[in-house]
Amino acid sequence: MQTPLHGEIFINRKNIEKFTNKELSTVLSLVLTERLPESQITVFELVALGRQPYTNWIDSLSETDLEKINWAIEQTEINHLKDKFFYELSDGQLQRVLIARALAQDTDIIILDEPTAHLDLHHTIKIFSLLKKLVSETSKSIILSTHEVNLAIQFANEIVLFTDDDIFTGTPTELITKNAFDNLFPKEIVIFNRNLQQFIINKK
């Protein structure tokens, strides 16, 4: 979506610039945060859009397509929502539907941009738990950007942490050992507690 400033990106040892749009859509899927345009589309139909890279010129769904769609719906536990119109959903429900659409696309990599940006704490934790489960059960690579640092420490297998002065990479434990979190926020507001492995309010 943005021309690289420098360097190269490879997916499965192939330069990303060598992929056609259709080829890229079979290895990489996106879950973004922008609002969907108004329509009368149902949850099932929205998830089915994930199969567009594979459908024929009249966009009819094959048995394989239907299997992938129903599998994605089951994985995200939204079967009770599949006949609803997407505009009837809460933000948390809609986020699960968009993740289901990416699953139906059946790519090796799923990228999510701030997937919990509009959610309360309860639904935020549910989304992180769902993504953790999907990594474990599907062996897909799930990459997300987030400001939920405490939850990233609890759920992520690996973190790339951007600070004002540096970039740290590694497992949560490795970043804690490197003191990567110590100066992430102003200490007069929050401090990182190593025992709890999370940020807490500085009450001093």
Backbone as a printed PyTorch tensor [residue, N CA C, xyz], in Angstrom:
tensor([[[  0.8260,  -1.2110,   0.0000],
         [  0.0000,   0.0000,   0.0000],
         [  0.8610,   1.2630,   0.0000]],

        [[  2.1010,   1.1220,   0.4640],
         [  3.0220,   2.2620,   0.4770],
         [  4.3400,   1.8340,  -0.1490]],

        [[  4.8730,   2.6470,  -1.0400],
         [  6.1530,   2.3350,  -1.6690],
         [  7.2500,   2.3220,  -0.6110]],

        [[  8.0800,   1.2780,  -0.5750],
         [  9.1410,   1.2150,   0.4460],
         [ 10.1210,   2.3820,   0.3140]],

        [[ 10.5470,   2.9150,   1.4520],
         [ 11.5680,   3.9550,   1.4420],
         [ 12.9230,   3.3580,   1.0770]],

        [[ 13.1670,   2.1530,   1.5760],
         [ 14.3820,   1.4180,   1.2000],
         [ 14.2020,  -0.0300,   1.6480]],

        [[ 15.0720,  -0.9020,   1.1850],
         [ 15.0070,  -2.3040,   1.5670],
         [ 14.0130,  -3.0970,   0.7290]],

        [[ 13.8920,  -4.3700,   1.0470],
         [ 13.0120,  -5.2680,   0.3100],
         [ 12.2230,  -6.1330,   1.2760]],

        [[ 11.0710,  -6.5990,   0.8290],
         [ 10.2220,  -7.5040,   1.6060],
         [ 10.0700,  -8.8040,   0.8220]],

        [[ 10.3040,  -9.9120,   1.4990],
         [ 10.1570, -11.2200,   0.8660],
         [  9.1070, -12.0300,   1.6130]],

        [[  8.2510, -12.7050,   0.8740],
         [  7.2970, -13.6600,   1.4250],
         [  7.5780, -15.0020,   0.7810]],

        [[  7.8590, -15.9950,   1.6000],
         [  8.2250, -17.3210,   1.0730],
         [  9.3530, -17.2150,   0.0460]],

        [[ 10.3500, -16.3780,   0.3780],
         [ 11.5620, -16.1870,  -0.4250],
         [ 11.3110, -15.5070,  -1.7690]],

        [[ 10.1500, -14.9030,  -1.9320],
         [  9.8350, -14.1930,  -3.1770],
         [  9.6030, -12.7200,  -2.8580]],

        [[ 10.2580, -11.8470,  -3.6250],
         [ 10.1100, -10.4120,  -3.4260],
         [  8.6500, -10.0190,  -3.6030]],

        [[  8.1320,  -9.2430,  -2.6590],
         [  6.7160,  -8.8990,  -2.6870],
         [  6.3490,  -8.1250,  -3.9490]],

        [[  7.3160,  -7.4260,  -4.5420],
         [  7.0420,  -6.6630,  -5.7570],
         [  6.8700,  -7.5640,  -6.9800]],

        [[  7.2380,  -8.8300,  -6.8460],
         [  7.1130,  -9.7800,  -7.9570],
         [  5.7490, -10.4680,  -7.9780]],

        [[  4.9570, -10.2720,  -6.9190],
         [  3.6300, -10.8800,  -6.8570],
         [  2.6450, -10.0390,  -7.6710]],

        [[  1.7460, -10.7030,  -8.3810],
         [  0.5920,  -9.9880,  -8.9200],
         [ -0.3830,  -9.7580,  -7.7670]],

        [[ -1.3550,  -8.8670,  -7.9530],
         [ -2.3300,  -8.6230,  -6.9000],
         [ -3.0660,  -9.9010,  -6.5090]],

        [[ -3.4100, -10.7090,  -7.5090],
         [ -4.1360, -11.9470,  -7.2180],
         [ -3.2500, -12.9290,  -6.4610]],

        [[ -1.9810, -13.0410,  -6.8640],
         [ -1.0690, -13.9380,  -6.1590],
         [ -0.8780, -13.4960,  -4.7160]],

        [[ -0.7330, -12.1980,  -4.5170],
         [ -0.5180, -11.6880,  -3.1660],
         [ -1.7350, -11.9420,  -2.2810]],

        [[ -2.9320, -11.8760,  -2.8780],
         [ -4.1650, -12.0770,  -2.1060],
         [ -4.3550, -13.5180,  -1.6700]],

        [[ -3.5370, -14.4380,  -2.1930],
         [ -3.6240, -15.8360,  -1.7610],
         [ -2.5850, -16.1700,  -0.6840]],

        [[ -1.6830, -15.2290,  -0.3960],
         [ -0.6860, -15.4780,   0.6520],
         [ -0.7760, -14.4750,   1.7990]],

        [[ -1.4740, -13.3490,   1.5740],
         [ -1.5220, -12.2850,   2.5780],
         [ -2.9250, -11.6960,   2.6390]],

        [[ -3.4980, -11.6460,   3.8410],
         [ -4.8120, -11.0260,   4.0200],
         [ -4.7220,  -9.9340,   5.0790]],

        [[ -5.6410,  -8.9770,   5.0000],
         [ -5.6220,  -7.8030,   5.8700],
         [ -6.9380,  -7.6600,   6.6210]],

        [[ -6.8380,  -7.2300,   7.8690],
         [ -8.0130,  -6.8410,   8.6440],
         [ -7.7660,  -5.4050,   9.0770]],

        [[ -8.4980,  -4.4770,   8.4730],
         [ -8.3010,  -3.0530,   8.7380],
         [ -9.3910,  -2.5160,   9.6610]],

        [[ -9.2780,  -1.2520,  10.0250],
         [-10.1900,  -0.7040,  11.0280],
         [-11.2230,   0.2680,  10.4530]],

        [[-11.1620,   0.5520,   9.1530],
         [-12.1090,   1.5310,   8.6330],
         [-13.5270,   0.9660,   8.5920]],

        [[-14.4800,   1.8540,   8.6680],
         [-15.8800,   1.4350,   8.6540],
         [-16.2590,   0.9080,   7.2800]],

        [[-17.1310,  -0.1020,   7.2640],
         [-17.5850,  -0.6680,   5.9990],
         [-18.6480,   0.2220,   5.3710]],

        [[-18.6900,   0.2840,   4.0440],
         [-19.7500,   1.0750,   3.3900],
         [-21.1230,   0.4680,   3.6510]],

        [[-22.1390,   1.2950,   3.6500],
         [-23.4970,   0.8120,   3.9100],
         [-23.9460,  -0.1460,   2.8190]],

        [[-24.5560,  -1.2510,   3.2270],
         [-25.0850,  -2.2370,   2.2760],
         [-26.0060,  -3.1780,   3.0420]],

        [[-26.6560,  -4.0710,   2.3040],
         [-27.5570,  -5.0540,   2.9030],
         [-26.8760,  -6.4160,   3.0030]],

        [[-25.5670,  -6.4510,   3.0740],
         [-24.8190,  -7.7000,   3.0600],
         [-24.9340,  -8.3920,   4.4250]],

        [[-25.0590,  -9.7010,   4.3970],
         [-25.1380, -10.4740,   5.6350],
         [-23.7410, -10.8680,   6.0950]],

        [[-23.6830, -11.3570,   7.3240],
         [-22.4100, -11.8120,   7.8780],
         [-21.8270, -12.9360,   7.0190]],

        [[-22.6700, -13.8980,   6.6220],
         [-22.1750, -14.9980,   5.7870],
         [-21.5970, -14.4550,   4.4840]],

        [[-22.2830, -13.5190,   3.8710],
         [-21.8200, -12.9550,   2.6030],
         [-20.5260, -12.1680,   2.7840]],

        [[-20.4040, -11.4900,   3.9160],
         [-19.1870, -10.7300,   4.1820],
         [-17.9980, -11.6700,   4.3520]],

        [[-18.1810, -12.7490,   5.0880],
         [-17.1110, -13.7350,   5.2430],
         [-16.7780, -14.3680,   3.8890]],

        [[-17.8170, -14.6250,   3.0810],
         [-17.6180, -15.2490,   1.7650],
         [-16.7750, -14.3910,   0.8300]],

        [[-16.7480, -13.0790,   1.0590],
         [-15.9180, -12.2030,   0.2200],
         [-14.4350, -12.5580,   0.3230]],

        [[-14.0630, -13.2340,   1.3970],
         [-12.6870, -13.6880,   1.5290],
         [-12.2860, -14.6950,   0.4680]],

        [[-13.2510, -15.2780,  -0.1930],
         [-12.9430, -16.2910,  -1.2200],
         [-12.7710, -15.6880,  -2.6120]],

        [[-12.8550, -14.3690,  -2.7330],
         [-12.7500, -13.7290,  -4.0420],
         [-11.4900, -14.0870,  -4.8310]],

        [[-10.3210, -14.2560,  -4.1970],
         [ -9.1410, -14.6300,  -4.9810],
         [ -9.2620, -15.9890,  -5.6800]],

        [[-10.2310, -16.8010,  -5.2660],
         [-10.3160, -18.1690,  -5.7730],
         [-11.5600, -18.4250,  -6.6200]],

        [[-12.5620, -17.5360,  -6.5400],
         [-13.8070, -17.8060,  -7.2550],
         [-13.6470, -17.5640,  -8.7490]],

        [[-14.5360, -18.1530,  -9.5220],
         [-14.4580, -18.0070, -10.9720],
         [-15.0460, -16.6710, -11.4130]],

        [[-15.1280, -16.4530, -12.7030],
         [-15.4950, -15.1330, -13.2270],
         [-16.9270, -14.7220, -12.9020]],

        [[-17.7780, -15.6980, -12.5350],
         [-19.1410, -15.3250, -12.1270],
         [-19.2940, -15.3670, -10.5970]],

        [[-18.1620, -15.5540,  -9.9110],
         [-18.1290, -15.5050,  -8.4450],
         [-19.0500, -16.5170,  -7.7740]],

        [[-19.2510, -17.6690,  -8.3990],
         [-20.0200, -18.7190,  -7.7320],
         [-19.0970, -19.4730,  -6.7850]],

        [[-19.6610, -19.9360,  -5.6630],
         [-18.8740, -20.6000,  -4.6370],
         [-18.8490, -22.1020,  -4.8670]],

        [[-17.6670, -22.6720,  -4.8460],
         [-17.5170, -24.1100,  -4.9850],
         [-17.7060, -24.7740,  -3.6240]],

        [[-17.7000, -26.0970,  -3.6090],
         [-17.7880, -26.8240,  -2.3450],
         [-16.6000, -26.4830,  -1.4500]],

        [[-15.4270, -26.3500,  -2.0560],
         [-14.2350, -25.9760,  -1.2870],
         [-14.3990, -24.5970,  -0.6690]],

        [[-14.9330, -23.6470,  -1.4560],
         [-15.1740, -22.3030,  -0.9310],
         [-16.1100, -22.3460,   0.2700]],

        [[-17.1930, -23.0850,   0.1390],
         [-18.1620, -23.1770,   1.2380],
         [-17.5440, -23.8180,   2.4750]],

        [[-16.6940, -24.8200,   2.2560],
         [-16.0180, -25.4600,   3.3850],
         [-15.1190, -24.4660,   4.1170]],

        [[-14.3840, -23.6590,   3.3590],
         [-13.4850, -22.6690,   3.9590],
         [-14.2780, -21.6010,   4.7130]],

        [[-15.3960, -21.1710,   4.1340],
         [-16.2310, -20.1540,   4.7730],
         [-16.8130, -20.6820,   6.0860]],

        [[-17.3720, -21.8750,   6.0460],
         [-17.9810, -22.4460,   7.2500],
         [-16.9340, -22.7450,   8.3170]],

        [[-15.7380, -23.1530,   7.8830],
         [-14.6380, -23.3920,   8.8250],
         [-14.2490, -22.0880,   9.5260]],

        [[-14.1550, -20.9970,   8.7550],
         [-13.7910, -19.6950,   9.3210],
         [-14.8510, -19.2290,  10.3120]],

        [[-16.1130, -19.4490,   9.9820],
         [-17.2150, -19.0670,  10.8740],
         [-17.1400, -19.8660,  12.1800]],

        [[-16.8340, -21.1560,  12.0760],
         [-16.7170, -21.9860,  13.2720],
         [-15.5260, -21.5610,  14.1290]],

        [[-14.3900, -21.2850,  13.4890],
         [-13.1830, -20.9120,  14.2250],
         [-13.3810, -19.6380,  15.0350]],

        [[-14.1320, -18.7090,  14.4900],
         [-14.3450, -17.4260,  15.1630],
         [-15.6280, -17.3980,  15.9920]],

        [[-16.3370, -18.5310,  16.0290],
         [-17.5280, -18.7040,  16.8690],
         [-18.5960, -17.6490,  16.5780]],

        [[-18.8990, -17.4830,  15.2900],
         [-19.9230, -16.5000,  14.9040],
         [-21.0750, -17.1600,  14.1460]],

        [[-21.2480, -18.4600,  14.3150],
         [-22.3000, -19.1650,  13.5850],
         [-23.6830, -18.5820,  13.8800]],

        [[-23.8810, -18.1140,  15.1130],
         [-25.1810, -17.5420,  15.4960],
         [-25.4360, -16.1810,  14.8560]],

        [[-24.4060, -15.6180,  14.2130],
         [-24.5430, -14.2920,  13.6020],
         [-24.6450, -14.3330,  12.0780]],

        [[-24.4620, -15.5000,  11.4640],
         [-24.2130, -15.5450,  10.0240],
         [-25.3740, -15.0360,   9.1700]],

        [[-26.6030, -15.0390,   9.7030],
         [-27.7420, -14.5470,   8.9210],
         [-28.0960, -13.0940,   9.2290]],

        [[-27.3700, -12.4770,  10.1430],
         [-27.6250, -11.0790,  10.4680],
         [-26.9820, -10.1580,   9.4350]],

        [[-27.5090,  -8.9630,   9.2800],
         [-26.8390,  -7.9460,   8.4720],
         [-25.6710,  -7.3860,   9.2880]],

        [[-24.5800,  -7.0760,   8.6010],
         [-23.3830,  -6.6930,   9.3400],
         [-23.5800,  -5.4180,  10.1600]],

        [[-24.5070,  -4.5310,   9.7170],
         [-24.7170,  -3.2840,  10.4540],
         [-25.4820,  -3.5040,  11.7570]],

        [[-25.9860,  -4.7120,  11.9730],
         [-26.6750,  -5.0320,  13.2190],
         [-25.7130,  -5.4730,  14.3190]],

        [[-24.4350,  -5.6060,  13.9880],
         [-23.4640,  -6.1690,  14.9150],
         [-22.8440,  -5.1000,  15.8060]],

        [[-22.4030,  -5.5320,  16.9750],
         [-21.5880,  -4.6650,  17.8190],
         [-20.1850,  -4.5890,  17.2230]],

        [[-19.3750,  -3.6520,  17.7090],
         [-18.0060,  -3.5280,  17.2050],
         [-17.2100,  -4.8060,  17.4340]],

        [[-17.3890,  -5.4240,  18.6050],
         [-16.6680,  -6.6600,  18.9020],
         [-17.0830,  -7.7960,  17.9860]],

        [[-18.3810,  -7.9130,  17.7240],
         [-18.8670,  -8.9540,  16.8180],
         [-18.3540,  -8.7220,  15.3950]],

        [[-18.3940,  -7.4720,  14.9440],
         [-17.9430,  -7.1650,  13.5890],
         [-16.4580,  -7.4720,  13.4360]],

        [[-15.6670,  -7.2280,  14.4680],
         [-14.2350,  -7.5160,  14.3780],
         [-14.0020,  -9.0090,  14.1920]],

        [[-14.7840,  -9.8390,  14.8680],
         [-14.6550, -11.2880,  14.7010],
         [-15.0580, -11.7010,  13.2840]],

        [[-16.0660, -11.0370,  12.7330],
         [-16.4980, -11.3370,  11.3660],
         [-15.3940, -10.9900,  10.3620]],

        [[-14.7380,  -9.8570,  10.5640],
         [-13.6670,  -9.4580,   9.6480],
         [-12.4690, -10.3980,   9.7620]],

        [[-12.2210, -10.9080,  10.9600],
         [-11.1720, -11.9190,  11.1220],
         [-11.5810, -13.2060,  10.4150]],

        [[-12.8670, -13.5510,  10.4900],
         [-13.3670, -14.7340,   9.7770],
         [-13.1890, -14.5740,   8.2740]],

        [[-13.4430, -13.3810,   7.7560],
         [-13.2450, -13.1430,   6.3210],
         [-11.7970, -13.3950,   5.9290]],

        [[-10.8590, -12.9240,   6.7560],
         [ -9.4390, -13.1570,   6.4810],
         [ -9.1040, -14.6380,   6.5630]],

        [[ -9.7190, -15.3450,   7.5020],
         [ -9.4880, -16.7940,   7.6020],
         [-10.0230, -17.5200,   6.3740]],

        [[-11.1880, -17.1020,   5.9030],
         [-11.7680, -17.7270,   4.7100],
         [-10.8820, -17.5120,   3.4950]],

        [[-10.1260, -16.4240,   3.4930],
         [ -9.2020, -16.1450,   2.3900],
         [ -8.0640, -17.1670,   2.3600]],

        [[ -7.8340, -17.8150,   3.5220],
         [ -6.9000, -18.9400,   3.6290],
         [ -5.4850, -18.5620,   3.1860]],

        [[ -4.9390, -17.5330,   3.8020],
         [ -3.5810, -17.0880,   3.5100],
         [ -2.6300, -17.5430,   4.6090]],

        [[ -1.3400, -17.6170,   4.2860],
         [ -0.3420, -17.9910,   5.2900],
         [ -0.1580, -16.8900,   6.3330]],

        [[ -0.3760, -15.6360,   5.9090],
         [ -0.1220, -14.4870,   6.7720],
         [ -1.3880, -13.6420,   6.8690]],

        [[ -1.7300, -13.2410,   8.0890],
         [ -2.8350, -12.3060,   8.3160],
         [ -2.2700, -11.0980,   9.0510]],

        [[ -2.5080,  -9.9090,   8.5140],
         [ -2.0620,  -8.6700,   9.1500],
         [ -3.2840,  -7.9030,   9.6430]],

        [[ -3.2320,  -7.4810,  10.8960],
         [ -4.3370,  -6.7270,  11.4890],
         [ -3.8200,  -5.3770,  11.9640]],

        [[ -4.5440,  -4.3200,  11.6000],
         [ -4.1800,  -2.9690,  12.0050],
         [ -5.0550,  -2.5350,  13.1680]],

        [[ -4.4660,  -2.4370,  14.3540],
         [ -5.1990,  -2.0100,  15.5550],
         [ -6.5530,  -2.7250,  15.6780]],

        [[ -6.5630,  -4.0600,  15.7530],
         [ -7.8380,  -4.7860,  15.7050],
         [ -8.7590,  -4.5340,  16.8870]],

        [[ -8.2420,  -3.9410,  17.9620],
         [ -9.0910,  -3.7040,  19.1430],
         [ -9.2890,  -2.2120,  19.4080]],

        [[ -9.0540,  -1.3850,  18.3940],
         [ -9.0690,   0.0750,  18.5890],
         [-10.4090,   0.5920,  19.0950]],

        [[-11.5250,  -0.0130,  18.6850],
         [-12.8480,   0.5040,  19.0440],
         [-13.5550,  -0.3620,  20.0910]],

        [[-12.7970,  -1.2410,  20.7510],
         [-13.4320,  -2.2150,  21.6340],
         [-13.1850,  -1.9080,  23.1050]],

        [[-14.1250,  -2.3500,  23.9510],
         [-13.9160,  -2.2370,  25.3850],
         [-12.9560,  -3.3370,  25.8420]],

        [[-12.5880,  -3.3190,  27.1190],
         [-11.5770,  -4.2450,  27.6280],
         [-11.9930,  -5.6930,  27.4530]],

        [[-13.2560,  -5.9860,  27.7330],
         [-13.7580,  -7.3650,  27.6200],
         [-13.5740,  -7.8970,  26.2020]],

        [[-14.0100,  -7.1300,  25.2010],
         [-13.9130,  -7.5940,  23.8240],
         [-12.4700,  -7.5440,  23.3260]],

        [[-11.6700,  -6.6230,  23.8540],
         [-10.2560,  -6.5720,  23.4890],
         [ -9.5510,  -7.8550,  23.8830]],

        [[ -9.7860,  -8.3090,  25.1060],
         [ -9.1570,  -9.5480,  25.5720],
         [ -9.6680, -10.7440,  24.7690]],

        [[-10.9600, -10.7430,  24.4180],
         [-11.5220, -11.8430,  23.6300],
         [-10.8570, -11.9150,  22.2540]],

        [[-10.5830, -10.7560,  21.6370],
         [ -9.9410, -10.7490,  20.3180],
         [ -8.5040, -11.2570,  20.4310]],

        [[ -7.7660, -10.7960,  21.4360],
         [ -6.3980, -11.2830,  21.6250],
         [ -6.3890, -12.7930,  21.8660]],

        [[ -7.3370, -13.2750,  22.6680],
         [ -7.4230, -14.7120,  22.9400],
         [ -7.7370, -15.4930,  21.6650]],

        [[ -8.6500, -14.9560,  20.8520],
         [ -9.0020, -15.6010,  19.5900],
         [ -7.7870, -15.6950,  18.6720]],

        [[ -7.0460, -14.6050,  18.5400],
         [ -5.8820, -14.6000,  17.6600],
         [ -4.8240, -15.5850,  18.1530]],

        [[ -4.6250, -15.6460,  19.4620],
         [ -3.6780, -16.6080,  20.0360],
         [ -4.1000, -18.0320,  19.7090]],

        [[ -5.3920, -18.3030,  19.8240],
         [ -5.9110, -19.6420,  19.5180],
         [ -5.7100, -19.9830,  18.0520]],

        [[ -5.9440, -19.0160,  17.1740],
         [ -5.8120, -19.2600,  15.7400],
         [ -4.3740, -19.5560,  15.3500]],

        [[ -3.4290, -18.8610,  15.9690],
         [ -2.0120, -19.1510,  15.7070],
         [ -1.7010, -20.5860,  16.0980]],

        [[ -2.1950, -20.9940,  17.2530],
         [ -1.9210, -22.3360,  17.7630],
         [ -2.5750, -23.4210,  16.9160]],

        [[ -3.8250, -23.1820,  16.4750],
         [ -4.5890, -24.2370,  15.8130],
         [ -4.4470, -24.2510,  14.2900]],

        [[ -4.0400, -23.1370,  13.6900],
         [ -3.9660, -23.0800,  12.2230],
         [ -2.5490, -22.9420,  11.6930]],

        [[ -1.5830, -22.6490,  12.5770],
         [ -0.1740, -22.4440,  12.1830],
         [  0.0030, -21.2730,  11.2180]],

        [[ -0.9620, -20.3700,  11.1830],
         [ -0.8050, -19.1630,  10.3700],
         [  0.0340, -18.1370,  11.1260]],

        [[  0.6930, -17.2570,  10.3890],
         [  1.4260, -16.1510,  10.9940],
         [  0.4800, -14.9570,  11.1030]],

        [[  0.2450, -14.5020,  12.3080],
         [ -0.6490, -13.3630,  12.5280],
         [  0.1760, -12.1990,  13.0710]],

        [[  0.1610, -11.1040,  12.3210],
         [  0.9300,  -9.9070,  12.6720],
         [ -0.0620,  -8.7860,  12.9540]],

        [[  0.0730,  -8.1410,  14.0990],
         [ -0.8460,  -7.0380,  14.3810],
         [ -0.0990,  -5.8540,  14.9650]],

        [[ -0.6020,  -4.6770,  14.6520],
         [ -0.1210,  -3.4580,  15.3000],
         [ -1.0740,  -3.1380,  16.4350]],

        [[ -0.5200,  -2.7050,  17.5640],
         [ -1.3740,  -2.4320,  18.7130],
         [ -0.6840,  -1.4900,  19.6860]],

        [[ -1.4860,  -0.7250,  20.4210],
         [ -0.9920,   0.0630,  21.5360],
         [ -1.2680,  -0.6460,  22.8630]],

        [[ -1.8690,  -1.8210,  22.7920],
         [ -2.1900,  -2.5810,  24.0090],
         [ -0.9460,  -3.3510,  24.4500]],

        [[  0.0070,  -2.6390,  25.0370],
         [  1.3080,  -3.2400,  25.3450],
         [  1.1850,  -4.3630,  26.3640]],

        [[  0.3890,  -4.1520,  27.4130],
         [  0.2430,  -5.1970,  28.4280],
         [ -0.2800,  -6.4960,  27.8270]],

        [[ -1.2620,  -6.3900,  26.9400],
         [ -1.8280,  -7.5950,  26.3330],
         [ -0.8510,  -8.2100,  25.3390]],

        [[ -0.1040,  -7.3860,  24.6310],
         [  0.9050,  -7.9250,  23.7120],
         [  1.9380,  -8.7430,  24.4800]],

        [[  2.3360,  -8.2570,  25.6480],
         [  3.2990,  -8.9980,  26.4680],
         [  2.7220, -10.3460,  26.8850]],

        [[  1.4260, -10.3830,  27.1920],
         [  0.7920, -11.6210,  27.6580],
         [  0.5160, -12.6090,  26.5280]],

        [[  0.2110, -12.1150,  25.3210],
         [ -0.2890, -12.9980,  24.2690],
         [  0.6900, -13.2340,  23.1130]],

        [[  1.5910, -12.3040,  22.8550],
         [  2.4130, -12.4060,  21.6480],
         [  3.5330, -13.4230,  21.8080]],

        [[  3.8640, -14.0920,  20.7090],
         [  5.0430, -14.9540,  20.6800],
         [  6.3050, -14.1250,  20.4840]],

        [[  6.1880, -13.0450,  19.7170],
         [  7.3200, -12.1680,  19.4570],
         [  6.8120, -10.7390,  19.2960]],

        [[  7.6030,  -9.7860,  19.7600],
         [  7.2140,  -8.3780,  19.7210],
         [  8.2750,  -7.5720,  18.9840]],

        [[  7.8180,  -6.6430,  18.1500],
         [  8.6800,  -5.6000,  17.6010],
         [  8.2200,  -4.3070,  18.2650]],

        [[  9.0460,  -3.7610,  19.1410],
         [  8.6710,  -2.6010,  19.9520],
         [  9.3560,  -1.3470,  19.4190]],

        [[  8.5560,  -0.3670,  19.0200],
         [  9.0780,   0.9020,  18.5230],
         [  9.0640,   1.9270,  19.6550]],

        [[ 10.2160,   2.4820,  19.9640],
         [ 10.3070,   3.5790,  20.9180],
         [ 10.8050,   4.8190,  20.1800]],

        [[ 10.8970,   5.9330,  20.8870],
         [ 11.3790,   7.1590,  20.2500],
         [ 12.8190,   7.0190,  19.7620]],

        [[ 13.5960,   6.1860,  20.4580],
         [ 15.0350,   6.1280,  20.1780],
         [ 15.5110,   4.8090,  19.5890]],

        [[ 14.6840,   3.7710,  19.6270],
         [ 15.2120,   2.4610,  19.2430],
         [ 14.0820,   1.5360,  18.8050]],

        [[ 14.4750,   0.3900,  18.2660],
         [ 13.5410,  -0.6820,  17.9250],
         [ 14.0530,  -1.9540,  18.5800]],

        [[ 13.1910,  -2.6250,  19.3340],
         [ 13.5520,  -3.8620,  20.0100],
         [ 12.7370,  -5.0160,  19.4110]],

        [[ 13.3750,  -6.1580,  19.2490],
         [ 12.6660,  -7.3410,  18.7680],
         [ 13.0200,  -8.5380,  19.6370]],

        [[ 12.0710,  -9.4340,  19.7870],
         [ 12.3100, -10.6400,  20.5560],
         [ 11.0460, -11.1110,  21.2340]],

        [[ 11.1590, -12.1550,  22.0270],
         [ 10.0230, -12.6340,  22.8040],
         [  9.7400, -11.6350,  23.9170]],

        [[  8.5520, -11.6580,  24.4990],
         [  8.2850, -10.7590,  25.6240],
         [  9.3240, -10.8870,  26.7370]],

        [[  9.7160, -12.1190,  27.0610],
         [ 10.7230, -12.3270,  28.1070],
         [ 12.0550, -11.7000,  27.7330]],

        [[ 12.4520, -11.8420,  26.4710],
         [ 13.7150, -11.2530,  26.0220],
         [ 13.6750,  -9.7310,  26.1030]],

        [[ 12.5470,  -9.1340,  25.7520],
         [ 12.4400,  -7.6720,  25.8140],
         [ 12.4300,  -7.1710,  27.2560]],

        [[ 11.8370,  -7.9420,  28.1470],
         [ 11.8700,  -7.5650,  29.5630],
         [ 13.3110,  -7.6160,  30.0720]],

        [[ 14.0370,  -8.6510,  29.6760],
         [ 15.4470,  -8.7830,  30.0720],
         [ 16.2880,  -7.6290,  29.5390]],

        [[ 15.9510,  -7.1440,  28.3360],
         [ 16.6900,  -6.0310,  27.7260],
         [ 16.2560,  -4.6680,  28.2840]],

        [[ 15.3210,  -4.6570,  29.2250],
         [ 14.7770,  -3.4100,  29.7900],
         [ 14.0930,  -2.5520,  28.7250]],

        [[ 13.5680,  -3.2000,  27.6980],
         [ 12.9850,  -2.4650,  26.5680],
         [ 11.7520,  -1.6720,  26.9620]],

        [[ 11.0260,  -2.1350,  27.9790],
         [  9.7750,  -1.4840,  28.3550],
         [  9.9630,  -0.3790,  29.4000]],

        [[ 11.1450,  -0.3060,  29.9970],
         [ 11.3430,   0.5490,  31.1600],
         [ 11.0840,   2.0270,  30.8900]],

        [[ 11.4370,   2.4970,  29.6980],
         [ 11.3020,   3.9180,  29.3880],
         [ 10.2910,   4.1870,  28.2800]],

        [[  9.3650,   3.2610,  28.1130],
         [  8.3930,   3.4070,  27.0350],
         [  7.4120,   4.5500,  27.3070]],

        [[  7.0250,   4.7230,  28.5690],
         [  6.0780,   5.7700,  28.9490],
         [  6.6950,   6.6430,  30.0460]],

        [[  6.1950,   7.8650,  30.2030],
         [  6.6890,   8.7220,  31.2850],
         [  6.4960,   8.0460,  32.6380]],

        [[  7.5630,   7.9610,  33.4230],
         [  7.4990,   7.2020,  34.6690],
         [  6.6470,   7.8750,  35.7390]],

        [[  6.3840,   9.1530,  35.5780],
         [  5.5260,   9.7950,  36.5680],
         [  4.0640,   9.3700,  36.3970]],

        [[  3.7680,   8.7090,  35.2710],
         [  2.3990,   8.2500,  35.0050],
         [  2.2720,   6.7410,  35.2160]],

        [[  3.1000,   5.9750,  34.5040],
         [  3.0640,   4.5120,  34.6340],
         [  4.4940,   3.9810,  34.7070]],

        [[  4.6380,   2.8450,  35.3770],
         [  5.9380,   2.1880,  35.4660],
         [  5.7730,   0.7170,  35.0920]],

        [[  6.8640,   0.1210,  34.6300],
         [  6.8040,  -1.3000,  34.2680],
         [  7.1890,  -2.1340,  35.4780]],

        [[  6.2940,  -3.0490,  35.8490],
         [  6.5250,  -3.9380,  36.9810],
         [  7.0340,  -5.2770,  36.4590]],

        [[  8.2870,  -5.5940,  36.7540],
         [  8.8840,  -6.8250,  36.2340],
         [  8.2220,  -8.0800,  36.7980]],

        [[  7.8370,  -8.0370,  38.0600],
         [  7.2140,  -9.2220,  38.6710],
         [  5.8700,  -9.5310,  38.0230]],

        [[  5.0820,  -8.4870,  37.7810],
         [  3.7740,  -8.6650,  37.1490],
         [  3.8810,  -8.7580,  35.6260]],

        [[  5.0340,  -8.3350,  35.0780],
         [  5.2670,  -8.2880,  33.6320],
         [  4.2110,  -7.4420,  32.9210]],

        [[  3.9520,  -6.2810,  33.5000],
         [  2.9950,  -5.3600,  32.8960],
         [  3.1840,  -3.9500,  33.4580]],

        [[  2.5930,  -2.9860,  32.7630],
         [  2.6290,  -1.6130,  33.2390],
         [  1.5510,  -1.4040,  34.2890]],

        [[  1.8910,  -0.6290,  35.3070],
         [  0.9450,  -0.2970,  36.3630],
         [  1.0090,   1.2180,  36.6030]],

        [[ -0.0400,   1.7600,  37.1950],
         [ -0.0720,   3.1840,  37.5210],
         [  0.9440,   3.5000,  38.6080]],

        [[  1.7020,   4.5650,  38.3900],
         [  2.6500,   5.0230,  39.4050],
         [  1.8840,   5.8490,  40.4390]],

        [[  1.6950,   5.3120,  41.6190],
         [  0.8770,   5.9650,  42.6430],
         [  1.6830,   6.8990,  43.5420]],

        [[  2.9770,   7.0080,  43.2870],
         [  3.8080,   7.8840,  44.1240],
         [  3.5340,   9.3460,  43.8130]]])
